[in-house]
């Protein structure tokens, strides 16, 4: 049985813990801060209760799932037996570089060492490392125990078998992996998010509509289809296929793309405008409650999605 | 009671018919093609059955709803008593210009005349029209009986009361309107869609990942949050507010925006690549069935969303 180690246990680590434990794997957890480790375990405990309540633990009890988590006191103990190591350390290059040098002799030579980084390509912190062919990026969308997408991005020197084994493991634990053919800034998900955020800020800055209106355009409009279909399938079904759609609307979209080709820094006043509109909707003191609300909505709606996609609704 | 007229009844008109009739309004329908009119009524009939089955007709029977639809043989008969006219004629400027000239003396001077156009600003086809202050764009996302967003876009000469009355009517029938402060190419929704499609095609063209991987990144990742939160709220909850998020990631996104500022025409070979990947997932002969599947998923998931947002799940 594949043994899992989690290195760096903030909120991302706590959610990863649940992903692996829910799927039946034994997981060791290590973080240099005991307080972070405790918080990650607390997060896993409370989230597993919510999942159980919604029948999203495949019939397991929360305590059964949580019993598979083993917090440990040092890095060596966490990783020396591990077959798959998911690293979720802070997003600072120097920290990751030092950590991977430390990991190199501690991890098994046939282990997979995957980073949760959203911003740093694996090549930037594994170049100097012994056995760097074990390493790659496995980027989750927060929180991974609710959002199944993971982006698998190999460094130029990542062994192909490492990519294959990672892909298979992710599917085994119920995540939905995509594979990037090479490293690129922002990977895929954050590049798509960047595209929409650029236009969102542009519309507000240019006085076309409010930030809340942009949110409505997505949450009551475009986003309803994107919950279960990507942009290409959406386009495909809005005509008789992609080619038909492009024949009809391609030149219109090219016109829009040219208008949208003015990259802008989000200015202080613009950010303040959006922040103010958001705080009117969710006061600062309610942010944490709203995050819990978001995660509950996600869990309930994913259950409904799973039912409808299986033909049970 | 507000009387509704639908002018131009393709699929969009058929879905609009359901929106108004479901809310209890009497609706006259006119299309120059009797076959189109029949198809719109058939669409409304079959869709109302699906809605009833999913308990989305507020306890009304499909026949009760459909009984409010009255197809008529000429434009004058359709509109002369109408308080609100939703026009969904073909997206060709000359057709709309001629139609609005014809409508001008037939419609009441205090009627609202709203166009479903997704591409033409109202100023482009109402400039020469008598009583042009009655006109504006009310752009739905297809199909409006399932997707509540409507974009309200006044022409420079649209009377403010026309905008107000339209906004109120849309809320009354259960749609969710946003108001644009002025005309802009693509309005809001298609500009956001353009942004994401530009990047989607760029990723495929540059060999980063497959079209199916892009779809997965949305349907199993980003899109899960966008089903009930817009991009600004998503950002807000991924940090301690928008300002905090921008302080942490603003410069990263500016870097991505600069990379994404190369507008590209979607080339024939690129379109063929995406079309081929789509046809492997959904063969051409299955497209219509897949569209019906999409609408059924939408209806079921919107019911689940409505339940969770009301605290019933």
Boltz contact constraints between the chains, C-beta under 6 A:
constraints:
  - contact:
      token1: [A, 141]
      token2: [B, 221]
      max_distance: 6.0
  - contact:
      token1: [A, 147]
      token2: [B, 221]
      max_distance: 6.0
  - contact:
      token1: [A, 147]
      token2: [B, 224]
      max_distance: 6.0
  - contact:
      token1: [A, 148]
      token2: [B, 220]
      max_distance: 6.0
  - contact:
      token1: [A, 149]
      token2: [B, 220]
      max_distance: 6.0
  - contact:
      token1: [A, 149]
      token2: [B, 221]
      max_distance: 6.0
  - contact:
      token1: [A, 176]
      token2: [B, 216]
      max_distance: 6.0
  - contact:
      token1: [A, 176]
      token2: [B, 220]
      max_distance: 6.0
  - contact:
      token1: [A, 178]
      token2: [B, 209]
      max_distance: 6.0
  - contact:
      token1: [A, 178]
      token2: [B, 213]
      max_distance: 6.0
  - contact:
      token1: [A, 178]
      token2: [B, 216]
      max_distance: 6.0
  - contact:
      token1: [A, 178]
      token2: [B, 217]
      max_distance: 6.0
  - contact:
      token1: [A, 180]
      token2: [B, 208]
      max_distance: 6.0
  - contact:
      token1: [A, 180]
      token2: [B, 209]
      max_distance: 6.0
  - contact:
      token1: [A, 181]
      token2: [B, 207]
      max_distance: 6.0
  - contact:
      token1: [A, 184]
      token2: [B, 208]
      max_distance: 6.0
  - contact:
      token1: [A, 186]
      token2: [B, 256]
      max_distance: 6.0
  - contact:
      token1: [A, 188]
      token2: [B, 209]
      max_distance: 6.0
  - contact:
      token1: [A, 188]
      token2: [B, 217]
      max_distance: 6.0
  - contact:
      token1: [A, 189]
      token2: [B, 217]
      max_distance: 6.0
  - contact:
      token1: [A, 189]
      token2: [B, 221]
      max_distance: 6.0
  - contact:
      token1: [A, 189]
      token2: [B, 222]
      max_distance: 6.0
  - contact:
      token1: [A, 191]
      token2: [B, 199]
      max_distance: 6.0
  - contact:
      token1: [A, 192]
      token2: [B, 196]
      max_distance: 6.0
  - contact:
      token1: [A, 192]
      token2: [B, 199]
      max_distance: 6.0
  - contact:
      token1: [A, 193]
      token2: [B, 222]
      max_distance: 6.0
  - contact:
      token1: [A, 194]
      token2: [B, 253]
      max_distance: 6.0
  - contact:
      token1: [A, 194]
      token2: [B, 256]
      max_distance: 6.0
  - contact:
      token1: [A, 195]
      token2: [B, 195]
      max_distance: 6.0
  - contact:
      token1: [A, 195]
      token2: [B, 196]
      max_distance: 6.0
  - contact:
      token1: [A, 195]
      token2: [B, 199]
      max_distance: 6.0
  - contact:
      token1: [A, 195]
      token2: [B, 260]
      max_distance: 6.0
  - contact:
      token1: [A, 196]
      token2: [B, 192]
      max_distance: 6.0
  - contact:
      token1: [A, 196]
      token2: [B, 195]
      max_distance: 6.0
  - contact:
      token1: [A, 196]
      token2: [B, 196]
      max_distance: 6.0
  - contact:
      token1: [A, 196]
      token2: [B, 231]
      max_distance: 6.0
  - contact:
      token1: [A, 197]
      token2: [B, 231]
      max_distance: 6.0
  - contact:
      token1: [A, 198]
      token2: [B, 257]
      max_distance: 6.0
  - contact:
      token1: [A, 199]
      token2: [B, 191]
      max_distance: 6.0
  - contact:
      token1: [A, 199]
      token2: [B, 192]
      max_distance: 6.0
  - contact:
      token1: [A, 199]
      token2: [B, 195]
      max_distance: 6.0
  - contact:
      token1: [A, 200]
      token2: [B, 231]
      max_distance: 6.0
  - contact:
      token1: [A, 207]
      token2: [B, 181]
      max_distance: 6.0
  - contact:
      token1: [A, 208]
      token2: [B, 180]
      max_distance: 6.0
  - contact:
      token1: [A, 208]
      token2: [B, 184]
      max_distance: 6.0
  - contact:
      token1: [A, 209]
      token2: [B, 178]
      max_distance: 6.0
  - contact:
      token1: [A, 209]
      token2: [B, 180]
      max_distance: 6.0
  - contact:
      token1: [A, 209]
      token2: [B, 188]
      max_distance: 6.0
  - contact:
      token1: [A, 211]
      token2: [B, 232]
      max_distance: 6.0
  - contact:
      token1: [A, 213]
      token2: [B, 178]
      max_distance: 6.0
  - contact:
      token1: [A, 214]
      token2: [B, 230]
      max_distance: 6.0
  - contact:
      token1: [A, 215]
      token2: [B, 230]
      max_distance: 6.0
  - contact:
      token1: [A, 215]
      token2: [B, 232]
      max_distance: 6.0
  - contact:
      token1: [A, 215]
      token2: [B, 233]
      max_distance: 6.0
  - contact:
      token1: [A, 216]
      token2: [B, 176]
      max_distance: 6.0
  - contact:
      token1: [A, 216]
      token2: [B, 178]
      max_distance: 6.0
  - contact:
      token1: [A, 217]
      token2: [B, 178]
      max_distance: 6.0
  - contact:
      token1: [A, 217]
      token2: [B, 188]
      max_distance: 6.0
  - contact:
      token1: [A, 217]
      token2: [B, 189]
      max_distance: 6.0
  - contact:
      token1: [A, 218]
      token2: [B, 226]
      max_distance: 6.0
  - contact:
      token1: [A, 218]
      token2: [B, 230]
      max_distance: 6.0
  - contact:
      token1: [A, 218]
      token2: [B, 231]
      max_distance: 6.0
  - contact:
      token1: [A, 219]
      token2: [B, 228]
      max_distance: 6.0
  - contact:
      token1: [A, 219]
      token2: [B, 229]
      max_distance: 6.0
  - contact:
      token1: [A, 219]
      token2: [B, 230]
      max_distance: 6.0
  - contact:
      token1: [A, 220]
      token2: [B, 148]
      max_distance: 6.0
  - contact:
      token1: [A, 220]
      token2: [B, 149]
      max_distance: 6.0
  - contact:
      token1: [A, 220]
      token2: [B, 176]
      max_distance: 6.0
  - contact:
      token1: [A, 221]
      token2: [B, 141]
      max_distance: 6.0
  - contact:
      token1: [A, 221]
      token2: [B, 147]
      max_distance: 6.0
  - contact:
      token1: [A, 221]
      token2: [B, 149]
      max_distance: 6.0
  - contact:
      token1: [A, 221]
      token2: [B, 189]
      max_distance: 6.0
  - contact:
      token1: [A, 222]
      token2: [B, 189]
      max_distance: 6.0
  - contact:
      token1: [A, 222]
      token2: [B, 193]
      max_distance: 6.0
  - contact:
      token1: [A, 223]
      token2: [B, 226]
      max_distance: 6.0
  - contact:
      token1: [A, 223]
      token2: [B, 227]
      max_distance: 6.0
  - contact:
      token1: [A, 224]
      token2: [B, 147]
      max_distance: 6.0
  - contact:
      token1: [A, 226]
      token2: [B, 218]
      max_distance: 6.0
  - contact:
      token1: [A, 226]
      token2: [B, 223]
      max_distance: 6.0
  - contact:
      token1: [A, 226]
      token2: [B, 226]
      max_distance: 6.0
  - contact:
      token1: [A, 227]
      token2: [B, 223]
      max_distance: 6.0
  - contact:
      token1: [A, 227]
      token2: [B, 227]
      max_distance: 6.0
  - contact:
      token1: [A, 228]
      token2: [B, 219]
      max_distance: 6.0
  - contact:
      token1: [A, 228]
      token2: [B, 297]
      max_distance: 6.0
  - contact:
      token1: [A, 229]
      token2: [B, 219]
      max_distance: 6.0
  - contact:
      token1: [A, 230]
      token2: [B, 214]
      max_distance: 6.0
  - contact:
      token1: [A, 230]
      token2: [B, 215]
      max_distance: 6.0
  - contact:
      token1: [A, 230]
      token2: [B, 218]
      max_distance: 6.0
  - contact:
      token1: [A, 230]
      token2: [B, 219]
      max_distance: 6.0
  - contact:
      token1: [A, 231]
      token2: [B, 196]
      max_distance: 6.0
  - contact:
      token1: [A, 231]
      token2: [B, 197]
      max_distance: 6.0
  - contact:
      token1: [A, 231]
      token2: [B, 200]
      max_distance: 6.0
  - contact:
      token1: [A, 231]
      token2: [B, 218]
      max_distance: 6.0
  - contact:
      token1: [A, 232]
      token2: [B, 211]
      max_distance: 6.0
  - contact:
      token1: [A, 232]
      token2: [B, 215]
      max_distance: 6.0
  - contact:
      token1: [A, 232]
      token2: [B, 274]
      max_distance: 6.0
  - contact:
      token1: [A, 233]
      token2: [B, 215]
      max_distance: 6.0
  - contact:
      token1: [A, 236]
      token2: [B, 278]
      max_distance: 6.0
  - contact:
      token1: [A, 237]
      token2: [B, 291]
      max_distance: 6.0
  - contact:
      token1: [A, 237]
      token2: [B, 294]
      max_distance: 6.0
  - contact:
      token1: [A, 241]
      token2: [B, 275]
      max_distance: 6.0
  - contact:
      token1: [A, 242]
      token2: [B, 274]
      max_distance: 6.0
  - contact:
      token1: [A, 242]
      token2: [B, 275]
      max_distance: 6.0
  - contact:
      token1: [A, 242]
      token2: [B, 278]
      max_distance: 6.0
  - contact:
      token1: [A, 243]
      token2: [B, 271]
      max_distance: 6.0
  - contact:
      token1: [A, 243]
      token2: [B, 275]
      max_distance: 6.0
  - contact:
      token1: [A, 246]
      token2: [B, 266]
      max_distance: 6.0
  - contact:
      token1: [A, 246]
      token2: [B, 271]
      max_distance: 6.0
  - contact:
      token1: [A, 250]
      token2: [B, 266]
      max_distance: 6.0
  - contact:
      token1: [A, 253]
      token2: [B, 194]
      max_distance: 6.0
  - contact:
      token1: [A, 254]
      token2: [B, 265]
      max_distance: 6.0
  - contact:
      token1: [A, 256]
      token2: [B, 186]
      max_distance: 6.0
  - contact:
      token1: [A, 256]
      token2: [B, 194]
      max_distance: 6.0
  - contact:
      token1: [A, 257]
      token2: [B, 198]
      max_distance: 6.0
  - contact:
      token1: [A, 257]
      token2: [B, 263]
      max_distance: 6.0
  - contact:
      token1: [A, 258]
      token2: [B, 263]
      max_distance: 6.0
  - contact:
      token1: [A, 260]
      token2: [B, 195]
      max_distance: 6.0
  - contact:
      token1: [A, 261]
      token2: [B, 261]
      max_distance: 6.0
  - contact:
      token1: [A, 261]
      token2: [B, 263]
      max_distance: 6.0
  - contact:
      token1: [A, 263]
      token2: [B, 257]
      max_distance: 6.0
  - contact:
      token1: [A, 263]
      token2: [B, 258]
      max_distance: 6.0
  - contact:
      token1: [A, 263]
      token2: [B, 261]
      max_distance: 6.0
  - contact:
      token1: [A, 265]
      token2: [B, 254]
      max_distance: 6.0
  - contact:
      token1: [A, 266]
      token2: [B, 246]
      max_distance: 6.0
  - contact:
      token1: [A, 266]
      token2: [B, 250]
      max_distance: 6.0
  - contact:
      token1: [A, 271]
      token2: [B, 243]
      max_distance: 6.0
  - contact:
      token1: [A, 271]
      token2: [B, 246]
      max_distance: 6.0
  - contact:
      token1: [A, 274]
      token2: [B, 232]
      max_distance: 6.0
  - contact:
      token1: [A, 274]
      token2: [B, 242]
      max_distance: 6.0
  - contact:
      token1: [A, 275]
      token2: [B, 241]
      max_distance: 6.0
  - contact:
      token1: [A, 275]
      token2: [B, 242]
      max_distance: 6.0
  - contact:
      token1: [A, 275]
      token2: [B, 243]
      max_distance: 6.0
  - contact:
      token1: [A, 278]
      token2: [B, 236]
      max_distance: 6.0
  - contact:
      token1: [A, 278]
      token2: [B, 242]
      max_distance: 6.0
  - contact:
      token1: [A, 291]
      token2: [B, 237]
      max_distance: 6.0
  - contact:
      token1: [A, 294]
      token2: [B, 237]
      max_distance: 6.0
  - contact:
      token1: [A, 297]
      token2: [B, 228]
      max_distance: 6.0
  - contact:
      token1: [A, 297]
      token2: [B, 308]
      max_distance: 6.0
  - contact:
      token1: [A, 300]
      token2: [B, 308]
      max_distance: 6.0
  - contact:
      token1: [A, 300]
      token2: [B, 313]
      max_distance: 6.0
  - contact:
      token1: [A, 301]
      token2: [B, 304]
      max_distance: 6.0
  - contact:
      token1: [A, 304]
      token2: [B, 301]
      max_distance: 6.0
  - contact:
      token1: [A, 304]
      token2: [B, 304]
      max_distance: 6.0
  - contact:
      token1: [A, 308]
      token2: [B, 297]
      max_distance: 6.0
  - contact:
      token1: [A, 308]
      token2: [B, 300]
      max_distance: 6.0
  - contact:
      token1: [A, 313]
      token2: [B, 300]
      max_distance: 6.0
